Amino acid sequence: MAMGTCVYVPVKLEEDDQRVIRPDHGNHLLTMKEGCTRTPAFLENDAKSFRVDQGRRPSFDMSRRLASLDVFRGLTVVLMIIVDDAGGVLPAINHSPWDGVTLADFVFPFFLFMVGVSIGLAYKKLPSKLSATRKAIFRALKLVAIGLFVQGGFLHGVNDLSYGVDINKIRWMGVLQRIAITYLVTALCEIWLKGEEDPTTELVSLFSKYKIQWVLTFIITTIYLALLYGLYIPDWEFQVPSTVANSSAPITFSVKCSIRGDTSPACNAVGMIDRKVLGINHMYRRPIYIRTEQCSTKSPDYGPLPLDAPSWCQAPFDPEGLLSSMMAIVTTLIGLHFGHIIVHYKDHNVRVARWSITASGLLIKGLILNFSGIALNKALYSLSYTCVTAGVGGILFAAVYLLVDVYEYRRPTIVLEWVGAHALKIYVIVACNIWLLILQGFYSEEPGNNIMRLIGATK
């Protein structure tokens, strides 16, 4: 080899690298062999931002991390923090008490949608399916563990420095636990349930490669609908602690149902399955329907119970329950399809067109279902809610993609991009009030004299 000649060798990417590749490029980046001191002209600006193209000139766009993914995820986290903090002041943007949607009701589906997109990119090439499966299971278990710690009752909230939870009353489900479930199911689908052939530019070929995933999506939706509208809901009882002084005996309430296919707060299959499987003591004790007109004199805000409030107003109900999590999986699988479009279609116009068609179809379908009697409902994660939120999420993602990755308006969105790249940490620290719990632990003489009270953040 002549002196000064540079040799470029392919370097294999890790399986969870989210940078976009073309199917015909191979799972490699090009890098200089050790000892090379000269960079070709076409690599001077960014020697690490290109991919081997089987003898053709490398393309910068193919190797860079998809910034719009982080920006949209960051936007979702910021919206989550805003609605959590401002929802009490502006009930109109807080979660809908039951049927209908508000700004807050779009946040979580957007996050699940982006989980699906990320999985489509992370598992585009798999050196080992078993290794990828082990990593997916470990990540899901890690999310569950964090969720149990921050939302299971171990931490007692702001203004309470004690900790610990009665194992007989721990809340099993939560936001992070639902993310873990949807992530694991979708990741396993992407690892094991896709064809080996590379699709062409025809939509039929793309559908053929992932047809088993689409069949599974249809099966999950069908099972959900069959259980929601087919299960018989019997009468049921629950207990609440007595408010009478010197009385330790709990008060028992009865809820009359004896109905099938109901979607009211008291008599729906989502709540019944959670009561039977999880146990009523392991469910969320401050249900969203406590803000309905039947349960609050200040509806749609929290308020005192009306004198004629029905008994179920005080019953636990988990917004991240088992049956409703089935449709959350569907949302993530829809996001996975958007990720597939990124992987297999490199033209910006083609990507945006396919996203727009899919998202618009979902949005129209969801609105038709809503006006046909299947109401938009986050607590039940209804089919109409799934379609509308996924459709709006797809449209917004396409818009962010055009703004950030196509027209490269990166500077105005750099903060959102950073937030999106650290979404889980920020959610746990900020949205779960961990930062408040830490700061209020520093006090003078007595716990009430803490930093948070000094700056007026707590009472």
Steps between C-alpha positions, in 0.01 A plus 500: 500500500637841406608732777228744603214299352192492725294184532137521608346203674135428588410508868192310614229700675349402834149359481346793689665772286208719388673663206315438175635253246398388155428127461753465219780669693567230752523553874835684490658838532825586323799603708872551437744226574735570789804700396330694223572871524313631198123551461343506152343828396146371510548399866669811632186648658392190686708186473256302710172596338484281194429139410646254252298498177652201319743703292285811467565835664395503867192699599506715811123484558501123532721481805393782725275437796140597429478830688123532454455186710666666799331835436151349494575288805633811677187692404291220650691510830465880519126474436477233770664731754283795395168317529601342831593835654244725330213251486390591851489869406347446154268197518431538127847360418490238775400143420137455400298366798363219281377524138665753272862617466705801602860601433621284788339188352727514194827500692537135603388353163754727329773355722392142425488585130862618514599183687375308198688721255820455702462122504466497121838672474676324787428149370552564130793255496538217752827312533337274760127472569559330834734774615252767390221318686702486822574871478135584435387296801763661722397851391133421563576364848705810576204721405267293719737528797530878462123528459430302818745720690365840388130415449434190707457685828853467638544878490227686688503820302572867560487620863560148630858393569405145595524211260403134471197312371276225630554215254131420530414844361777567250382630163614250239424701186610850401637710215844339490356151543273558201793628296691185598215275383452677167875520441558132569211373286590729209872422524431125496277549196776684319762242599305183417196587286631655181597357164858468385451647152572867432195689375505692177344842462156339468271525803386141447855376551536700823174353628614152401820528704310598815168324439524292819534818705188643336309178565606516866383862518160395366479210748586722798238756396236229449567343841482842665165581338360154577589531868394863535156449346447130564585443866219496754562743786344381828426711807810565708614643833794695635609646832638838604644602837250642746498877556333463838727579794617203709365255241734261322234302316496577126182604322369261233337635185302303242491579128205372298586388148366166369559617145700413189686732266476812717773764481398716796746563785332251732423200282764457230707190423830687538440563869353155562802317357737709711296431813506128430864466389688775679274532803312817593758588766772515233325755277529877469306660786438839341315413179450754225121466511496666844492825298173414322180689579370201699807503726614864530317823576778682310504279190707479282738582786543308823254596771280374785264212436141605426244392759347255252835369367486133393698249701752426223642854520729381782599171336856443368554486124830461320548715187788270398309177545547162335227500234557862398871423461409276205407805296810679625693216334310575178610864519862388530460259208365787288812698591706197398344519153612864472849385596491240221426777250814681615712187463379393155426830322776759473327772301362775725189547287419130501537478877282802568239386249469152652491639854234754403279241331520262794453769765210666318328165459534426871372844597195474272426147621523609864263793449249277320514249786452779753189632328375142456489434874852383589594807700849641528609381844853495641413306817364211291747565215213458255552412135393848390748652747776273367436605140464873565807534722716287270376695199574838655835368623590385150409835346702694759797268461495552123493877557791486746693279258456756221603785727801336666641232269399630158525879535755466785357755743705351780590803709142592608439140610836419660355505854217266405750271331704482821189435709394224262838333520462485883123452512483222759732673748315830469161331540607322818675801653252772402161349415514256795608782736823327600680835495245642747542203732878539495503875560246490781726253678729791587340688790585705809412362845171345384383348167253781439782753467635368172634658184182443302286682754754783514463566126124447512490176298317309775266585784 
